[in-house]
Amino acid sequence: MLHLIYILAFTVIAFFAISNLIRSLITISGESQRGSWTDTPKPIKRANPQSYRATHPELLDENGNPLDEPLLVIRSVSVEDARQKLDSIYQSSPGQTRQPEEDS
């Protein structure tokens, strides 16, 4: 008896899912034929471009104006400097038991 209830429940769920899929396909087809649906989003037009306000406080300076400079600056490091820094971090870790190998 329980098997029949499961079969009936999944049949109803499958029917709703397939009918929803068909409705969505018909809706998208109709919108694409009318031309109201496109692959590329349309740009948002603002009445006044100067009235743009950044929403996140880190994107504003002390006066509340949007920042124009880059937020991340990466310093160039040589491979040897990076290797020495990583070796020093590894050697100072608490679980480090091996002695570092010395270059001749």
N, C-alpha and C positions, 0 to 999 in steps of 0.2 A: 504494500500500500504506500509506503514511504517513497518507493521508487517512482510510482506514478505521480506523486505530488512534485518531486524533483523534476521529472520530465515536463510536467505541465508548467511549472514555474519558469524553467529555462526556455521553454517554447514561447511563453509570453514575453520574456525579456528579449529574446532574439527577434520576435516580431516587432517590438517597439524600437529596437536598435536599427533594424533594416528599414522600417518606415521612416525613421528620423534621417537615415542616410539618404534615402530617396528624396525626401523633402528638401534636404540641404542641396543635393545635386540639382534639383529643379530650380531652387532659388538662385543658386550661383549661375546656372545657365541663363535664366531670365535676366539677371542683372548684367551679365556680360553682353547679351544681345542688345540691351538698352544702352550700354556704354557707361553705366554708372559705376562699374567695377573694373579696375585696371590692375595690372601687375605691379605697377610702381605707385607708391604712396604720393599723394599730392602735398606740396609744401604748405605749411601753416602760414597764412598771411597775418601779419601783425599791423595794427593801425599805426603804431609809432615804433620803429625799430629801436629808438633810444630808450624806450620804457622797459627794456628787458631787465629783469632782476634775477640774479642767480639765487637758487633756492637753498643751496648748502652754504653754511657760514664760512667754511674753509675756502670758498671760491670768492670771498669778498675781502677787500682791504679794510683798514681801520675806519675809513669813512663810509663804508657800505657800497663801494663801487666794485664792479666785477674786475677780477684780475686779468691782465693781458699777458703775463709772463708764464713760462712753463712751470708746472708744479713739481716736476721731478728732474733733477740734473744728475747725470751719471758721470763720474770721473773715470777717465781711462786709466787702467792699471796694467802693468806688464805682467806676463805670465809668471815670472819669477817672484814678483812681489805678492801676487795672489797665492802662489804655492807656499811661500814662507808664512803668510798670515794663516792659511789653513793648517799648516803643520803646527804652528804655535797654539792654535785653538785645540787641535787634536791632542797635543802633548799636555795641555792644561786641563783636559777633561778628567773627571774623577775616576772613570773606569779604565783608564789607560794603564796597561801593564808592561807593554813592550818598550824597550829602549829605542830611541830614534837612531836610524842608521846614518853614519857619518860618511860624507862624500870624500874621496881621496883626492 
